[in-house]
Amino acid sequence: MDNDVLVEAVLASGVVLPAPGPGFLRLQAVAAGDDAGPKELAQAVSQDPAITGALLRVANSPVFRPRSAPRSAQEAITMLGRTRTLATAASAALKAQCDGIDPAVVDAIWSASAQAAAFSFAAARATPFRALADTAYLAALMQDAGIAVVLRRSPDHGGPLGGGGATLEAGARALDALTGTDHAAAGYLVARNWKLPAEVCEAIRAHHDPRIARRLGDAARRVTLLLATGRRLRDGAAADWTDWAEPVEAEFGFDEAALDALAADAD
């Protein structure tokens, strides 16, 4: 990956990669300890209201169907688990660094990513690879982080990105063409610099290029295919899906009827 031409081009283009905030760094450091539980993780984010608020919103969302509404960061973390807690914190930390970008565009990017994450999570749980569900959720939530990074340098190009879903995907391709960069490569660099799991970084890099996905190890390839499946469930059979339909069916057995049924069930 380090020798990928597009990654090198992004680094040379002047794109400035955001640094993770202190709240996320504290959480990441604590989560690295095998003995850390929800109490210790909650203490790590106790001074970061953006991350705490995001954890409560996600934990109370219909995606996880809580039996009783979590009322504290510790309760939210207990329900979400370590990987989804890190996913939510990373997303909140990056979103907080989008000053200068049209707030409507920022909201559209994160809303679409959250929908894709929920669908990728549901898709993973419908496969023999249920153990990848949390990892797929993290990768899907961060897959378009590169859009925000590119917009930080070129905020005037955000107009086509305000629609979410399939409109966001088309707008991201237009953004790449207008700025001469690559949002998937930029997102990979963010994920790598923020020390997210290797398969997450690789899936983000490959999420618009099945040719790269085919060269990945089993876990990273399956996560990449779950991201594509999540976008298909979110957007329908959009143009982006054409290149992914065959490898997704070969890996998971999801034909169009199965995907439609999965989308209806997830909704």
C-alpha positions in Angstrom: 0.0 0.0 0.0 2.8 2.5 0.8 3.9 2.4 -2.8 0.4 2.9 -4.3 0.7 5.6 -6.9 -2.5 7.4 -5.9 -1.5 7.4 -2.2 1.8 9.0 -3.2 0.0 11.5 -5.4 -2.3 12.5 -2.5 0.7 13.1 -0.2 2.3 15.2 -2.9 -0.9 17.2 -3.6 -0.7 19.3 -0.5 -3.7 17.6 1.3 -3.2 18.1 5.1 -4.2 15.1 7.1 -6.1 15.8 10.3 -4.6 14.7 13.6 -6.8 12.7 16.0 -8.1 14.8 18.9 -7.1 14.2 22.5 -10.3 12.5 23.4 -9.9 9.9 20.6 -6.2 9.4 21.5 -7.1 8.8 25.1 -9.8 6.3 24.2 -7.5 4.5 21.7 -4.7 4.2 24.3 -7.0 2.8 26.9 -8.7 0.4 24.4 -5.3 -1.0 23.6 -5.1 -2.6 27.1 -6.7 -6.0 27.3 -8.1 -5.4 30.7 -9.9 -2.1 29.8 -13.7 -2.4 30.2 -16.6 0.1 29.6 -15.8 2.0 32.8 -12.2 2.7 31.8 -13.2 3.6 28.2 -16.0 5.9 29.4 -13.5 7.7 31.7 -11.2 8.2 28.7 -13.8 10.2 26.8 -15.4 11.9 29.8 -13.9 15.2 28.9 -14.9 15.1 25.2 -18.6 16.1 24.9 -18.6 15.5 21.1 -17.5 11.8 21.4 -19.8 11.3 24.5 -22.8 12.7 22.6 -22.0 10.6 19.5 -21.8 7.4 21.6 -25.2 8.1 23.1 -26.8 8.9 19.8 -25.5 5.8 18.1 -26.3 3.5 21.1 -29.9 4.8 21.1 -30.4 4.5 17.3 -32.7 1.9 15.8 -29.6 0.1 14.4 -28.9 -1.5 17.7 -32.4 -1.7 19.0 -31.6 -1.2 22.7 -34.0 -2.8 25.2 -33.5 0.2 27.4 -32.1 3.6 26.4 -28.4 4.0 27.5 -28.1 7.1 29.6 -24.4 7.4 30.1 -21.2 6.9 28.1 -20.5 3.7 30.1 -23.9 2.2 29.3 -23.5 3.2 25.6 -20.0 1.6 25.5 -21.2 -1.5 27.2 -23.8 -2.0 24.5 -21.7 -1.0 21.5 -18.5 -2.9 22.4 -14.9 -1.8 21.8 -14.7 -1.7 18.0 -18.0 0.2 17.5 -17.1 2.6 20.3 -13.8 3.3 18.5 -15.7 3.7 15.2 -18.1 6.2 16.7 -15.3 8.1 18.4 -13.1 8.3 15.3 -16.1 9.5 13.2 -16.9 12.2 15.8 -13.3 13.3 16.1 -12.9 13.7 12.3 -16.3 15.5 12.0 -15.2 18.0 14.6 -12.3 19.0 12.3 -14.5 20.1 9.4 -14.5 23.9 10.1 -14.7 25.8 6.8 -16.8 23.1 5.0 -20.5 23.8 4.4 -22.3 22.2 7.4 -24.9 20.7 5.1 -22.3 18.9 3.2 -20.6 17.6 6.4 -24.0 16.4 7.7 -24.7 14.7 4.3 -21.3 12.9 4.3 -21.7 11.6 7.9 -25.4 10.7 7.5 -24.6 8.6 4.4 -21.7 7.0 6.1 -23.7 6.1 9.2 -26.4 4.5 6.9 -23.7 2.6 5.1 -22.2 1.4 8.4 -25.6 0.2 9.6 -26.2 -1.7 6.4 -22.7 -3.2 6.2 -23.1 -4.4 9.8 -26.4 -6.0 9.0 -25.0 -7.6 5.9 -22.0 -9.1 7.7 -24.3 -10.7 10.3 -26.2 -12.4 7.4 -23.0 -14.1 6.2 -20.8 -16.9 7.7 -18.4 -14.1 8.6 -20.4 -12.5 11.4 -17.1 -11.9 13.3 -16.3 -9.2 10.8 -19.5 -7.2 11.5 -17.9 -4.7 13.9 -14.9 -4.2 11.7 -17.2 -3.6 8.7 -19.1 -1.1 10.7 -15.9 0.8 11.6 -14.6 0.7 8.0 -18.0 1.8 6.5 -18.3 4.7 8.9 -14.8 5.9 7.9 -14.8 5.0 4.2 -15.6 8.5 3.1 -13.3 10.3 5.5 -11.1 11.2 2.6 -13.9 13.4 1.2 -13.7 15.6 4.2 -9.9 15.7 4.0 -10.0 16.8 0.4 -12.7 19.4 1.1 -10.6 20.9 3.9 -8.2 22.0 1.1 -10.9 22.7 -1.5 -14.1 23.7 0.3 -15.6 25.4 -2.7 -16.1 22.0 -4.4 -18.5 20.7 -1.9 -21.7 21.6 -3.7 -22.4 18.2 -5.5 -22.0 16.3 -2.2 -25.0 17.6 -0.3 -27.5 14.9 -1.5 -26.2 11.9 0.4 -26.4 8.3 -0.8 -25.9 7.7 -4.5 -25.6 11.5 -5.0 -22.7 11.5 -2.6 -20.9 8.7 -4.5 -21.3 10.6 -7.8 -20.2 13.8 -6.1 -17.1 12.2 -4.6 -16.0 11.0 -8.1 -16.5 14.6 -9.4 -14.5 15.9 -6.4 -11.6 13.7 -7.3 -11.7 14.8 -10.9 -11.9 18.5 -10.0 -9.2 18.4 -7.4 -6.9 15.9 -9.1 -6.7 13.8 -6.0 -8.4 10.6 -4.7 -10.6 10.5 -1.7 -10.2 6.8 -1.1 -6.4 7.2 -0.9 -6.8 10.2 1.4 -9.2 8.2 3.6 -6.7 5.3 3.7 -4.0 7.8 4.9 -6.2 9.1 7.6 -7.1 5.6 8.8 -3.4 4.6 8.8 -2.3 7.7 10.6 -5.0 7.2 13.2 -3.8 3.6 13.7 -7.0 1.9 12.7 -6.8 -1.8 12.1 -4.9 -2.8 8.9 -7.9 -4.5 7.3 -10.0 -1.3 7.8 -7.3 0.9 6.2 -7.0 -1.5 3.2 -10.8 -1.7 2.8 -11.0 2.1 2.7 -8.3 2.3 0.1 -10.0 -0.3 -2.1 -13.7 0.7 -1.5 -14.1 2.1 -5.1 -11.7 -0.3 -6.9 -12.5 -4.0 -7.1 -9.1 -4.6 -8.7 -7.3 -3.5 -5.5 -9.8 -5.5 -3.4 -9.0 -8.7 -5.3 -5.3 -8.4 -4.2 -6.1 -8.1 -0.5 -6.0 -10.8 2.2 -9.2 -12.6 3.0 -10.3 -10.4 5.9 -9.6 -7.1 4.2 -11.2 -8.3 0.9 -14.4 -9.4 2.7 -14.6 -6.1 4.6 -14.3 -4.3 1.3 -17.1 -6.4 -0.2 -19.2 -5.7 2.9 -18.7 -2.0 2.3 -19.9 -2.3 -1.3 -22.9 -4.3 0.0 -23.7 -1.6 2.5 -23.7 1.0 -0.2 -25.9 -1.2 -2.4 -28.4 -1.6 0.5 -28.3 2.2 1.1 -28.4 3.4 -2.6 -30.1 0.6 -4.5 -28.5 -0.7 -7.7 -26.6 2.5 -8.5 -23.8 2.8 -11.0 -21.2 2.1 -8.3 -22.7 -1.3 -7.7 -22.0 -2.7 -11.3 -18.4 -3.7 -10.6 -19.2 -5.2 -7.2 -22.3 -7.4 -7.8 -20.4 -10.4 -9.1 -17.7 -10.6 -6.4 -20.2 -10.0 -3.6 -22.4 -12.8 -4.8 -19.4 -15.1 -5.2 -18.2 -14.4 -1.7 -21.5 -14.1 0.2 -24.2 -15.6 -2.0 -26.1 -12.3 -2.1 -28.0 -12.2 -5.4 -30.3 -9.2 -6.1 -33.3 -10.9 -4.5 -31.3 -11.6 -1.3 -30.1 -8.0 -1.3 -33.6 -6.6 -1.6 -34.8 -8.8 1.2 -31.8 -7.8 3.4 -32.5 -4.1 2.7 -36.1 -4.5 3.7 -35.2 -6.4 6.9 -32.5 -3.9 7.9 -34.9 -1.0 7.3 
